[in-house]
Amino acid sequence: MNKPIAVIAGEPNSISSEIIFKSWKLRSNYNHRPFFVIGSYNLLFKQNKKLKFKIKFKKINNNFKISQLKGPELPIYDIQYKQKKPYEKISSKSNKYIFKCFDVALKLVKEKKICGLINCPVAKEFLFKNNHQGITEFLSTKINMKGNEVMLIFNKKLSVSPITTHIPLSDVPKKINLIKIIKKVKTINIFYNNVLGKKPKFAILGLNPHNFTPLKNSKEKLIIKNAINALSKLKINVKGPISPDTSFMMEKKNNFDVIIGMYHDQVLTPFKALFNFDAINITLGLPFLRVSPDHGVAENIMGKNVANPDSLIESIKFFNKI
């Protein structure tokens, strides 16, 4: 059966609804599995009217059939949420609503009614505060698989993955260890082999500028080199440690599939400079596939009808590869 995708509406006061509407209107331009939105029917209706998209909606529930997801009406799994205006200032007011949307999506995953989920952007600083680093960690904790999660920022030409995610730079050295590097690279390698049908070529970066290894206790000497040696023995194609400042230049010469960084911005900053919206955020290591657009809530342009839906469209299209 061609199981559908559940798209979680995300932060209500953001560009989430706009990119959903644009993706729906453009759906005839790309091949996709059936998808539906988990979110507030009434609020999406108000936002649709505000943005002048003139999209028609229909409500579905837990007992939906695939036939209900076809046709010109956007299917909405209604999660009640009260908000007078189409858009308001982002706050913690929407937290319970967003968590309820995730609960419904995870229930549908457990019941094997969907092939996976896409979540539109959320404001992590309001939603999680200090409880979770991001959606990746939230989901792994939610299903009691903390430590298995892997963040992969995917593009068919080049992908990146940080060993540590949304943590202060001062905490990064303490969070890097041999087992974590090996485990994350193995997870990505399995994903490329089993889902994409490809044996990937990895570049693993050092932590310090220019891999400054004269330091007696450098992470490059004590951990990263040992991880690379262990992965090589497992017949995984790895190269490194590579100096971070030249890594993306070396990619053109070596045709890497994945660059593994030690912290978030070490790989995300150059990656976004290269690919802009042509990327998606995939969570690996869980018993289901979670994907999201690789951008934030963009509160500064919400309701202005100028948001780019490309990353959400790429997220939807990605499920065709499964």
C-alpha positions in Angstrom: 0.0 0.0 0.0 1.2 3.5 -0.8 1.1 4.8 2.7 0.7 8.5 3.1 2.9 11.1 4.8 1.8 13.1 7.9 2.9 16.7 7.7 2.8 18.4 11.2 1.8 22.0 10.9 4.5 23.2 13.3 4.6 26.6 14.9 1.3 28.3 14.1 2.8 31.7 14.0 5.4 31.2 11.3 5.8 30.5 7.6 4.7 26.9 8.2 1.1 27.2 6.8 2.3 29.3 3.8 4.9 26.6 2.7 2.2 23.9 3.2 -0.3 25.8 1.0 2.3 26.5 -1.7 3.5 22.8 -1.6 -0.1 21.7 -2.0 -0.8 24.1 -4.9 2.3 22.9 -6.7 1.8 19.2 -6.1 1.0 18.5 -9.7 4.6 19.6 -10.6 6.2 16.8 -8.6 5.5 13.1 -7.9 4.6 12.5 -4.4 2.9 10.1 -2.0 -0.5 11.2 -0.6 0.0 13.5 2.3 -2.2 15.3 4.9 -1.7 17.9 7.5 -1.9 17.5 11.3 -2.9 20.9 12.7 -5.7 23.3 13.6 -8.4 23.3 10.9 -9.8 26.6 12.0 -6.4 28.4 12.2 -5.3 27.0 8.8 -8.6 28.2 7.4 -7.9 31.7 8.7 -4.4 31.7 7.4 -5.5 30.4 4.0 -7.9 33.3 3.8 -5.3 35.8 4.9 -2.8 34.6 2.3 -5.6 34.5 -0.4 -4.8 31.0 -1.6 -8.4 29.9 -1.9 -7.6 26.3 -1.0 -10.4 24.0 0.0 -10.0 21.8 3.1 -11.6 18.6 4.4 -11.3 17.0 7.8 -10.1 13.5 8.3 -9.6 11.4 11.5 -7.7 8.4 12.7 -9.8 6.1 10.5 -9.0 7.8 7.3 -8.8 5.9 4.0 -6.3 6.5 1.2 -9.2 7.5 -1.1 -9.9 10.4 1.3 -6.5 11.9 0.7 -7.1 12.3 -3.1 -8.8 15.1 -4.8 -8.6 18.9 -4.8 -9.2 19.4 -1.0 -6.3 19.6 1.4 -6.9 16.9 4.1 -6.5 18.2 7.7 -6.3 16.0 10.8 -7.8 18.5 13.1 -6.1 19.4 16.4 -8.0 22.1 18.2 -6.2 25.4 18.9 -7.7 28.7 19.7 -6.2 31.8 18.2 -8.2 34.9 17.2 -5.9 36.4 14.6 -4.4 34.5 11.7 -0.9 35.3 13.0 0.3 36.4 16.4 3.6 36.8 18.1 5.4 33.5 18.8 5.2 32.4 22.5 4.8 29.3 24.6 1.1 29.5 24.2 1.2 27.0 21.3 3.4 24.4 23.1 0.6 22.0 24.1 -0.9 22.2 20.6 2.4 21.4 18.9 3.1 18.5 21.3 -0.4 17.1 20.6 0.3 17.2 16.9 3.5 15.1 17.4 1.6 12.7 19.7 -1.0 12.1 16.9 1.8 11.6 14.3 3.7 9.1 16.5 0.4 7.2 17.2 -0.2 6.9 13.4 3.4 5.7 13.0 2.9 3.0 15.7 -0.3 1.9 14.0 1.6 1.7 10.7 -0.9 4.1 9.0 1.8 6.4 7.6 5.2 5.8 6.1 6.8 8.6 8.1 6.3 12.2 9.2 7.4 15.7 8.2 7.4 18.5 10.7 7.3 22.1 9.6 9.5 24.5 11.6 9.0 25.1 15.3 10.5 27.8 17.6 12.7 25.5 19.7 13.6 28.1 22.3 9.9 28.4 23.2 8.9 24.8 22.7 11.7 23.0 24.5 13.4 25.7 26.6 16.2 23.7 28.2 14.6 20.2 28.0 15.7 19.1 24.5 18.3 20.3 22.0 15.9 20.0 19.1 13.2 17.9 17.4 15.8 15.2 16.6 16.6 14.7 20.3 12.9 15.2 21.4 11.7 12.3 19.2 14.4 9.9 20.3 13.6 10.7 24.0 9.9 10.4 23.3 10.2 6.8 22.1 12.9 5.8 24.6 15.7 5.6 22.0 17.8 8.5 23.3 21.4 8.3 21.9 20.4 6.5 18.7 19.3 9.7 16.8 21.4 11.1 14.0 20.9 14.4 12.2 21.6 14.2 8.5 21.2 17.4 6.4 20.6 15.8 3.0 21.2 16.9 -0.5 21.7 14.4 -3.4 25.0 16.0 -4.2 26.4 16.3 -0.7 25.1 15.7 2.8 26.5 16.8 6.2 26.0 15.5 9.8 27.2 17.1 13.1 28.3 14.7 15.9 27.0 17.3 18.4 23.9 19.4 17.6 22.4 22.4 19.4 24.8 22.8 22.3 27.1 25.7 23.3 30.6 25.5 21.7 32.1 25.3 25.2 30.4 21.9 25.7 31.4 20.4 22.3 34.8 18.9 23.3 33.1 17.1 26.3 30.5 15.6 24.1 32.7 14.1 21.5 33.7 10.4 22.0 34.8 7.4 20.1 31.6 5.4 20.3 29.4 8.4 19.3 31.4 9.0 16.1 31.4 5.3 15.1 27.8 4.8 15.9 26.6 7.8 13.9 28.7 7.1 10.9 27.5 3.4 10.9 23.9 4.6 11.0 24.3 6.9 8.1 26.2 4.2 6.1 23.3 1.8 6.6 20.8 4.4 5.5 22.8 5.1 2.3 23.1 1.4 1.6 19.6 0.3 2.4 17.5 3.3 1.3 19.5 5.0 -1.3 21.3 1.9 -2.7 24.7 3.6 -2.5 28.0 3.0 -0.7 28.8 6.4 0.6 32.2 8.1 0.9 32.7 10.0 4.2 34.9 12.9 5.1 35.4 13.2 8.9 36.6 16.6 10.1 38.9 17.4 13.0 37.7 19.7 15.8 40.5 22.3 16.0 41.6 24.8 13.3 43.9 23.0 10.8 43.6 19.9 13.0 46.1 21.4 15.4 47.5 18.0 16.6 50.7 19.2 18.4 48.4 19.4 21.4 49.2 16.3 23.5 45.6 15.6 24.3 43.9 16.8 21.1 40.6 15.2 20.1 42.2 14.5 16.7 44.8 12.2 18.3 42.9 10.7 21.1 39.5 10.1 19.5 38.9 11.1 15.9 41.8 9.1 14.4 40.9 6.1 16.4 37.3 6.3 15.2 38.4 6.6 11.6 40.6 3.5 12.0 37.8 1.5 13.5 35.4 2.5 10.8 37.9 1.6 8.1 38.2 -1.9 9.6 34.4 -2.2 9.2 34.9 -1.6 5.4 33.3 1.9 5.6 34.8 4.4 3.2 36.1 7.2 5.4 38.9 9.8 5.0 40.3 12.1 7.7 40.7 13.8 10.0 40.3 16.6 7.4 41.1 20.2 8.2 37.7 21.9 8.6 38.7 25.0 6.7 39.4 23.2 3.5 36.9 20.3 3.8 34.4 21.7 1.4 37.1 22.5 -1.2 38.4 18.9 -0.9 34.8 17.7 -1.5 35.1 18.7 -5.2 38.3 16.7 -5.6 37.3 13.6 -3.6 33.5 13.4 -4.4 32.5 12.9 -0.8 28.9 11.9 -0.2 28.8 12.9 3.5 30.9 15.3 5.6 30.9 14.6 9.3 31.5 17.6 11.5 32.2 17.8 15.2 29.7 20.5 15.9 26.6 22.0 14.3 27.8 25.2 12.6 31.1 23.6 11.5 29.2 21.9 8.6 25.8 23.6 8.5 27.2 27.1 7.8 29.1 26.2 4.6 26.4 23.7 3.6 23.7 26.3 3.6 25.9 28.8 1.8 26.2 26.2 -1.0 22.7 24.8 -1.2 20.3 27.4 0.4 16.8 25.8 0.4 17.8 22.7 -1.6 18.2 20.5 1.4 16.2 18.6 4.0 16.8 17.6 7.6 16.4 13.8 8.2 16.4 12.0 11.5 18.0 8.6 11.3 18.4 5.9 13.9 14.7 5.7 14.8 12.2 3.0 13.7 10.5 5.5 11.4 11.6 8.3 9.1 11.3 11.9 10.2 12.1 14.7 7.7 11.8 18.5 8.0 12.6 21.5 5.9 16.1 22.8 6.6 15.1 26.2 7.8 13.4 28.0 10.7 10.1 29.7 11.5 11.0 33.0 9.7 8.7 35.0 11.9 9.9 38.2 10.2 8.1 37.2 6.9 5.1 35.2 8.2 1.8 36.1 6.5 3.6 38.0 3.7 3.3 35.4 1.0 7.1 35.5 0.2 8.3 32.3 1.8 10.1 29.7 -0.3 8.4 26.2 -0.1 11.3 24.3 -1.9 12.7 22.6 1.2 9.2 21.3 2.2 8.6 20.1 -1.4 12.0 18.3 -1.3 10.9 16.7 2.0 7.7 15.4 0.5 9.5 14.2 -2.7 12.1 12.4 -0.6 9.6 9.8 0.6 9.4 8.5 -3.0 12.9 7.1 -2.4 11.7 4.7 0.4 
